[in-house]
Amino acid sequence: MIVVTGATGTVGGAVARLLTEAGEKVTAVSRRITAADAPDGAMAMRADLADADSLRPALEGAGAVFLVPAGDLLGGAGSPDDLVAAIEAAGVRRVVLLSSQASETRPEAISHARLREFEAVLRASRLNWTILRPGGFASNTYAHVASVRADRTVAAPFGDVGLPLVDPDDVAEVAAAALRDGRHGGRTYVLTGPAAVTPREQTAAIGAAIGVELGFTELTREQAMGRLSQVMPVPVADGTLDIMGAPTAGELAISPHVEEVLGRAPRSFAAWAERNAAAFGTMAG
């Protein structure tokens, strides 16, 4: 049995679905999950990763865990040591951790300190671990849905700074492969898209996908901080803007790991936009 935490999230939900479709027995876990949120064939269980004891019932009989630290955990709640100890005590053999590329590229950043802690605890454990370090997600552009639907515009900072955004479904497919195959143990995979794409180019791709020419407004860092800090802890928002505005050479590099694991090139941002065009609405005419 495979436990998928963060199962109501973008990546965790896709991982749970991929695993059930592959015939695996899956327990889908999040703090507020309901049976309707879990894929057909998966069991839904509630647990808060900031409280390691709450996860123990879901771990019974599990052979692998997809571990997604998010929310309060990234702000310092809970204990990575306690959580990994609970996983080990349950007899789990394999853990795949969803971390971030910034854990390596921004080793001093406060915003990613907790993810670095999780990585270190896992590496010191007896578990067969795999660490995933995705860059920025293409799905972060869902933040523009309201403005695209309302007035056909996108507002974002650093309009001409590109990053190789990764399709979250690619991340989920790599995670599912690592959860099912122990040969990925001891590996750290950096996951990116196939090419850098700027916010202006993202706007154009979304517009092309829905058949509408969209306007673009460049925000100042301060304006962007005001928006991001409403949906994520302030240190995480600050670190995110650092990456968006002044990416390092490592953050600009195209990683080969998606192709190495999946045997195909990573999906482009344009392909992601086409597949998710309905979220932004089709307003032509």
Salt bridges, closest charged atoms under 4 A:
GLU21 OE1 - ARG17 NH1 3.63
GLU24 OE2 - ARG180 NE 2.84
ASP53 OD1 - ARG56 NE 2.78
ASP72 OD2 - ARG31 NH1 3.57
GLU88 OE2 - ARG126 NE 3.98
GLU104 OE1 - ARG133 NH1 3.21
GLU117 OE1 - ARG114 NE 3.16
GLU119 OE1 - ARG123 NH2 3.97
GLU119 OE1 - ARG133 NH2 2.58
ASP160 OD1 - ARG200 NE 2.82
ASP167 OD2 - ARG275 NH2 2.84
ASP169 OD2 - ARG275 NH2 3.12
ASP170 OD1 - ARG264 NH2 2.71
ASP170 OD1 - ARG267 NH1 2.47
GLU173 OE1 - ARG264 NH2 3.20
GLU173 OE2 - ARG267 NH2 2.93
ASP181 OD2 - ARG183 NH2 2.72
GLU218 OE1 - ARG200 NH2 3.37
ASP238 OD1 - ARG221 NH2 2.75
ASP242 OD1 - ARG221 NH2 2.82
GLU251 OE1 - ARG106 NH2 2.84
GLU260 OE1 - ARG187 NH2 3.90
